């Protein structure tokens, strides 16, 4: 439980406290088994503080989901800025995604494995979100630059990143025998073999 009180937290800091508590509770108990009252109690804030920032639990979940996707998209764009070519960018993206999975399993669990459509029915599918569009854009550039076969961009993007995403799921499920980062080279090489020109 947080040691913060509503009096010591204001504005964005209070909002962030509510979001981080909600993330932890959604991961531990599930969205449907977590109430606003539960979040209020665990975060050590007032019910009014929650409703000041979020209209209801769905709005809180939507805000959390969107803010996490923005963070991941920023991470992807940051690693792409320091690499050239689709192979190097794709490898850097997968390396970053593996690192995020190891460092922030609760976040990645919420982004990748929660059934968002059940409680955020108006959100587009995860594959239409900004991070996935950024990944797809790397593949589109590779097709244009003739680094990647002239195949459907969805097929190429799924081939490049699908295995990595599945490995992240296996890490989150606790079934891998080694740290996720140990699989990086094999995952990247196998994927690249399927799409390279």
N, C-alpha and C positions, 0 to 999 in steps of 0.2 A: 504494500500500500504506500502511496505517495506521502511524503512528509510536508508537501506544499499545502498551504491553505489558500482559499480563494483570495484572501487579503494580500498575500505575497505575490500572487500572479495576476497579471493584467494583459488584456488584449491578445496579441499573437502568442505570447507565452502561455496564457491560459488555454487558448485554442489548441496549441500544440500538445499541451498536457492531456487534454480531453482526447485528442486524436490518437496519441500514443497509447493511452489506456484502452481506448476502444479497440485498437489493433491487437493488443495483447489479449484482450478478453474475447474478441471474435476468433482469434487463433486457438485459444484454450477451450472455450465453451461453444463456439459457433455463433453465427449471427442471430439465429432464432432463439437461442438459449440465453442471450445477453439482453438485458433491459437497460433503459436509460438510468433507472435507479441503481443497477449494478455498476454502471460506468461512473455515475456520480459518487457512489460510495468508495469505489476503488481509487478514483482520481483525487478524492478528498476535496471535491468542489460542490457547489450548490446546484440544485436542479435548474434554478434560474440562469446560472452561468452557462449551462449546456444549451438551454433553449435560447439564450441570447445569441449564441453562435450558430446553432443548427435548429431548423424547424422541427425535425423529428429524427428518429433513429436512421431512417433511410437517407435523409439528407446528410447525416453524419457519415454514414458508410460511403455515400457517393463522394463526399469531400475527401475522405481518406483515400479512396480508390484513385481519384483524379490526382491528388497531390503525390501519391507514390508513383503513378505512371509518369508524371512530369519529372520527378527525380531520376527515374530510370532512363527516360529519354534524354535528359541532360547528360547523364553518365555516358550513354551511347554516343551522343554527339561529341562529347569531350574526347573520347578515345579515338573517334574517327578523324578528328582534327589533326592528330599527330601521326597518322598513318596514311600511306598512299596505296592505291590499288585495292581491288575488291578482296583479294586473298588476305592481305595484311589487316584491312579493316574488319573483315569477318572474324578473323582469328582474335583480334583485339576485343571485339564485341563479346565473343564467346568467353574469352578469358575474364572479362569484366563481369559478365552474367554469372559465371561460376564463382567468382570472388564474392559477389553480392549474395549468392545463395549460401555460401559458407559463413559470411559475416552477419547477414541479416535474414536468417531462415524464416522468422515470423513474417517479415515483409514479403518475401518471395512466396511463402505458403499462401498468404492472402491474395497476392496478385495472380499466381499461376494455378492454384488448386481450389480456391473457393468457388462455389457455384453462384457467381455474381448475378446471373440472369434470374435466379430465384428471388432476389431481393432488390435488384437494380434492373428491373425489366426494360427500362428505356435506354440503358447504356448500350452502345454498339458492342459487338463481340470483341474479345481481347485482341484478336488478330487485326482488327481495324484501329487499334489504339496507336498513339504516337510512337512508342518504342518499336512496335512491330512494323509500322510504316517506315521508320528510319532504317530498320534492318532490310526491309524490302527495297528501299532506295539504293542501298549499297549494292544489292544484287542487280538492280536495273542498270546502274552505272557500269557494272562489270559486263553485262550483256552488250551495252552500247560500245564499250571499249574493247570488245571482243576478247576479254579475259575469260568470259563464261559463255558456254554454248548458247546458241540462239534458240532457247526453249522458253516456254511460258514462265513468266517471272514468279508466279506463285509456286510452280513446280520447283524452280531453282531455289527460291527462298526457303521452301519447306525442306528441300534436300540439304541445304547448307545449315539451317538452324534447328530443324525438327529433332534431330538426334540429340543435340545439345540440350534442348528444352526437356526432352525425355530424361536425360541423365540428371538434370537438375531435379526433376520429380523423384527420381530414384534416390538421390541424396536426401531430399526432404522426407522420403519414406523410410530412410535409415537402412537401405538394403545394400549399399555399395560397400565393398571390402576395403577400399582405399579412399583417401580424400578426393573430392571431386576434381581438384586441380591436377591430380596425377593422370587423369584421363584426357586432359586438354589436347595434347598432340595427336593422339589416336582419333579422337572425335573430329578434330579439324581436318586431318588428312583424309579420313574416310569420306567426310562430307564433300570436301573439295574435289576428290576424285570423281564424284558423281556429276559435277557441273562444269569442271574446267574445260576450256576450249581445246 
